[in-house]
Amino acid sequence: MSKRKWSTISAIVVVLVVALAGGCAPKGKGGGGGTFIVGRGGDSVSLDLATVTDGESWRVGLTILDTLVKLDGIPIKPIPWLAESWESPDGKTWTFKLREGAKFHDGTPCDAEAVKWNVDRWRDESNEWRFGRSFEYYTAEFGEDYAIVDTKAIDKTTFQLTLANPSAVLLYKLPLGAFGIASPKAIQEQGDKYGTPAGTAVGSGPFKFVEWVPDDKIVVERFEDWWGEGPKLDRVIFRSIPDNSARLAEFIAGGVHQADLAQTDHAAAEADPNIQSYDFASTGVGYISFQQCTEPFDDIKVRQAIAHAINRQALIDAFYTERDVLAEGFQPPAIMGHNPDLPAIDYDPEKAKALLTEAGFPDGFKTEFWYIPVIRGYFPDSKAIGEAIGVDLAKVGIEVELKTEDWGAYLEHRNEGKFPMWMLGWGSDNGDPDNFIGWHFIHPTGEPKAEDCYDNDELNQLLIDGAREPDTAKREQMYQRGEQIVHDDMPRLPIVWPAGRTFLRKNVMGYEPIPFRYQWHLYSIEEE
């Protein structure tokens, strides 16, 4: 890879002078915006964000911790945050210029030494400040190919890291919650209590930790010395309300300003004149997958037969909203590398029967079909959807036994390759194809993932190269070719691209429906 190519991308991504909304404003400006209350289905796991992967932990933690870079805009792009600018001559060594004067809530400086301390904690398995916790997201996002092999605090506001190989997607990884910058002093003083209800979380973000009552609420309040303008809100309360009906009732009564709602409750929220719904483009997919280590799913004709046997449009019409879209590929249009030219997967039972006959199953076969035990936007009623799919498959001679189990066990057994055929979904963490098609299909050469045993050398190399290619146009072509391969091989049968949707009370000001955008500092509350 030539240095000239990386210079080209550097000219695009390096921001030398930045004027964020409020980025250069006087510290402390803001406040008086009231208390914002969120109604959510469950509690956070930990506020030591580097050690968790769940959205509820990141959701709270990213009010407290800043990341070097954030994602914003449509199309989605990295924007400066703790780092005002960055540059890389080769895609391996990245130099970040940090904001002067940023400090943690405990008063210590959020400088290059603090950033280095955090990154070293993520990357070094022998680091004494890990407390035996898993740093799964660092391992998954960086791995051996893109491991951070060196870090330097060049001066107080200049931090440098070096990767094992050039990466075109580093700036899309760093905004993830797992890479929030925490106070080294707080972690060292609290030890393994840090990030738990028995301790605190300390960052440099717009809000500081107040209290955590397990399975009840987490409270954060405005940090007056935040480097940015605001926040406007005085306080944010994250309430845990596990029961869907109770959460909806609180929302309609005005007890919470934002609520995570089951799809069955959307109509009630839409009918309330004090509630506003916001839609945004899908960044996820619901799919059916197959274990290809064993018969019959090792035969591509069997997988193609199932694809033609299922009336996917009928599933969309029966179980989804008018905003959800039939998936004609693995990646939705909002993700770079989406291929709009893939052939349609038609509902054609006769073609399915013919393919089964060619595969040596003229009378069909029996198999288990595992459905998820939780409600998700990509499968809002998984058992009923599974039953409908079973009816379609029976018409071509395939008899399925529907099965499920506890969510944790389901994911574990899926990873171990114990399911012959199953449903699952994916939602992008950052809008980049490396975190979508790449996450699913990159694996060490000759070592396919146990979950499905799918192995295509051309696809694997395309995805590895795509994560390194600095030229955006070339990257897109590579990922589109990857989409074509996935479509042809059918290791996943895409069902739906579920639309993004959120609900807020109308007295919440400052919200914009932009995926991956954490914008709590912009909100304010008006009296109803």
PyMOL commands that set and color helices and strands:
alter all, ss='L'
color gray80, all
select helices_A, chain A and resi 3-13+49-51+55-64+112-123+128-130+136-142+170-173+177-179+184-193+244-253+263-270+300-309+312-319+349-358+382-394+407-415+433-435+437-441+457-466+472-489+520-522
alter helices_A, ss='H'
color red, helices_A
select strands_A, chain A and resi 35-40+69-72+77-80+83-87+93-98+148-155+158-163+207-213+217-222+235-240+258-259+275-280+284-290+325-326+365-370+398-403+421-427+492-497+500-505+508-509+524-525
alter strands_A, ss='S'
color yellow, strands_A
deselect
rebuild
show_as cartoon
